[in-house]
Amino acid sequence: MMSGRSVSFPRQQHTLAETVETRGIGFLTGANVTVRFHPAPPHHGIQFQRLDVP
């Protein structure tokens, strides 16, 4: 039986050792696309940056 209490565990952080890049064809546009994932400092979170729009 569940008591209704939640138990939280600290989330283990992971980051990339180095920049990773992949290229392909955009699903909706058919355009050539490149995606790069860069390592982040601890407690930085996840951020997305589009370079194709001002």
Backbone as JSON Lines, residues from 0, in Angstrom:
{"i":0,"aa":"M","n":[0.84,-1.17,0.0],"ca":[0.0,0.0,0.0],"c":[0.9,1.24,0.0]}
{"i":1,"aa":"M","n":[0.52,2.24,-0.79],"ca":[1.28,3.49,-0.9],"c":[0.83,4.45,0.19]}
{"i":2,"aa":"S","n":[1.76,5.12,0.81],"ca":[1.44,6.03,1.9],"c":[1.14,7.44,1.42]}
{"i":3,"aa":"G","n":[1.35,7.72,0.14],"ca":[1.13,9.06,-0.38],"c":[2.35,9.96,-0.22]}
{"i":4,"aa":"R","n":[3.37,9.47,0.44],"ca":[4.6,10.25,0.59],"c":[5.5,9.99,-0.6]}
{"i":5,"aa":"S","n":[6.17,11.03,-1.04],"ca":[7.12,10.84,-2.13],"c":[8.53,10.79,-1.55]}
{"i":6,"aa":"V","n":[9.34,10.03,-2.18],"ca":[10.74,9.91,-1.78],"c":[11.57,10.48,-2.91]}
{"i":7,"aa":"S","n":[12.43,11.41,-2.59],"ca":[13.27,11.98,-3.65],"c":[14.71,11.52,-3.45]}
{"i":8,"aa":"F","n":[15.34,11.28,-4.55],"ca":[16.74,10.88,-4.56],"c":[17.51,11.94,-5.33]}
{"i":9,"aa":"P","n":[18.72,12.26,-4.91],"ca":[19.5,13.23,-5.68],"c":[19.77,12.68,-7.08]}
{"i":10,"aa":"R","n":[19.6,13.53,-8.07],"ca":[19.85,13.1,-9.44],"c":[21.34,13.16,-9.71]}
{"i":11,"aa":"Q","n":[21.85,12.09,-10.24],"ca":[23.27,12.04,-10.57],"c":[23.47,12.8,-11.87]}
{"i":12,"aa":"Q","n":[24.4,13.73,-11.88],"ca":[24.65,14.53,-13.07],"c":[25.62,13.8,-14.0]}
{"i":13,"aa":"H","n":[25.43,14.05,-15.28],"ca":[26.32,13.5,-16.31],"c":[26.63,14.62,-17.28]}
{"i":14,"aa":"T","n":[27.81,14.62,-17.82],"ca":[28.15,15.57,-18.86],"c":[29.01,14.86,-19.9]}
{"i":15,"aa":"L","n":[29.11,15.48,-21.05],"ca":[29.92,14.92,-22.13],"c":[31.4,15.19,-21.86]}
{"i":16,"aa":"A","n":[32.24,14.3,-22.31],"ca":[33.68,14.5,-22.18],"c":[34.2,15.48,-23.22]}
{"i":17,"aa":"E","n":[33.53,15.54,-24.37],"ca":[33.96,16.44,-25.45],"c":[32.76,16.74,-26.33]}
{"i":18,"aa":"T","n":[32.92,17.72,-27.22],"ca":[31.86,18.1,-28.14],"c":[31.56,16.95,-29.1]}
{"i":19,"aa":"V","n":[30.28,16.73,-29.34],"ca":[29.83,15.69,-30.26],"c":[29.01,16.37,-31.35]}
{"i":20,"aa":"E","n":[29.2,15.97,-32.6],"ca":[28.48,16.56,-33.72],"c":[27.91,15.47,-34.6]}
{"i":21,"aa":"T","n":[26.71,15.71,-35.09],"ca":[26.11,14.79,-36.06],"c":[25.42,15.61,-37.14]}
{"i":22,"aa":"R","n":[25.36,15.08,-38.33],"ca":[24.74,15.77,-39.47],"c":[23.71,14.86,-40.1]}
{"i":23,"aa":"G","n":[22.71,15.48,-40.69],"ca":[21.67,14.7,-41.34],"c":[20.74,15.6,-42.12]}
{"i":24,"aa":"I","n":[19.57,15.08,-42.41],"ca":[18.56,15.81,-43.17],"c":[17.4,16.11,-42.24]}
{"i":25,"aa":"G","n":[16.97,17.38,-42.2],"ca":[15.87,17.79,-41.34],"c":[14.6,17.02,-41.66]}
{"i":26,"aa":"F","n":[13.92,16.56,-40.63],"ca":[12.72,15.74,-40.8],"c":[11.61,16.5,-41.51]}
{"i":27,"aa":"L","n":[11.34,17.72,-41.11],"ca":[10.24,18.48,-41.7],"c":[10.65,19.31,-42.91]}
{"i":28,"aa":"T","n":[11.9,19.79,-42.93],"ca":[12.32,20.7,-43.99],"c":[13.08,20.02,-45.12]}
{"i":29,"aa":"G","n":[13.71,18.9,-44.84],"ca":[14.54,18.25,-45.84],"c":[15.89,18.95,-46.03]}
{"i":30,"aa":"A","n":[16.15,19.98,-45.22],"ca":[17.4,20.73,-45.33],"c":[18.52,19.97,-44.61]}
{"i":31,"aa":"N","n":[19.75,20.22,-45.05],"ca":[20.91,19.66,-44.35],"c":[21.02,20.34,-42.98]}
{"i":32,"aa":"V","n":[21.2,19.56,-41.94],"ca":[21.29,20.11,-40.59],"c":[22.5,19.52,-39.87]}
{"i":33,"aa":"T","n":[23.03,20.3,-38.94],"ca":[24.12,19.87,-38.07],"c":[23.68,20.13,-36.64]}
{"i":34,"aa":"V","n":[23.89,19.16,-35.77],"ca":[23.58,19.31,-34.35],"c":[24.87,19.07,-33.57]}
{"i":35,"aa":"R","n":[25.19,20.0,-32.66],"ca":[26.38,19.86,-31.83],"c":[25.97,19.86,-30.36]}
{"i":36,"aa":"F","n":[26.56,18.98,-29.6],"ca":[26.35,18.9,-28.16],"c":[27.68,19.23,-27.5]}
{"i":37,"aa":"H","n":[27.68,20.26,-26.65],"ca":[28.9,20.69,-25.96],"c":[28.82,20.33,-24.48]}
{"i":38,"aa":"P","n":[29.95,20.0,-23.86],"ca":[29.95,19.76,-22.41],"c":[29.54,21.03,-21.65]}
{"i":39,"aa":"A","n":[28.91,20.85,-20.51],"ca":[28.5,21.99,-19.69],"c":[29.16,21.89,-18.32]}
{"i":40,"aa":"P","n":[29.35,23.05,-17.67],"ca":[29.89,23.01,-16.32],"c":[28.87,22.41,-15.34]}
{"i":41,"aa":"P","n":[29.3,21.97,-14.17],"ca":[28.37,21.41,-13.19],"c":[27.25,22.38,-12.84]}
{"i":42,"aa":"H","n":[26.06,21.86,-12.65],"ca":[24.86,22.62,-12.26],"c":[24.48,23.67,-13.29]}
{"i":43,"aa":"H","n":[24.85,23.48,-14.53],"ca":[24.56,24.44,-15.6],"c":[23.2,24.18,-16.23]}
{"i":44,"aa":"G","n":[22.75,22.95,-16.21],"ca":[21.47,22.63,-16.83],"c":[21.62,22.35,-18.31]}
{"i":45,"aa":"I","n":[20.49,22.26,-18.98],"ca":[20.46,21.99,-20.42],"c":[19.97,23.24,-21.12]}
{"i":46,"aa":"Q","n":[20.68,23.68,-22.15],"ca":[20.27,24.84,-22.93],"c":[20.33,24.5,-24.4]}
{"i":47,"aa":"F","n":[19.41,25.07,-25.16],"ca":[19.37,24.9,-26.6],"c":[19.57,26.26,-27.23]}
{"i":48,"aa":"Q","n":[20.36,26.31,-28.29],"ca":[20.6,27.56,-29.0],"c":[20.49,27.3,-30.49]}
{"i":49,"aa":"R","n":[19.56,28.01,-31.12],"ca":[19.43,27.9,-32.58],"c":[20.3,28.96,-33.21]}
{"i":50,"aa":"L","n":[21.08,28.56,-34.19],"ca":[21.97,29.5,-34.87],"c":[21.42,29.95,-36.21]}
{"i":51,"aa":"D","n":[20.27,29.39,-36.62],"ca":[19.72,29.72,-37.93],"c":[18.72,30.87,-37.86]}
{"i":52,"aa":"V","n":[18.44,31.39,-36.68],"ca":[17.52,32.52,-36.54],"c":[18.2,33.61,-35.71]}
{"i":53,"aa":"P","n":[17.95,34.88,-36.05],"ca":[18.59,35.97,-35.29],"c":[18.06,36.09,-33.87]}
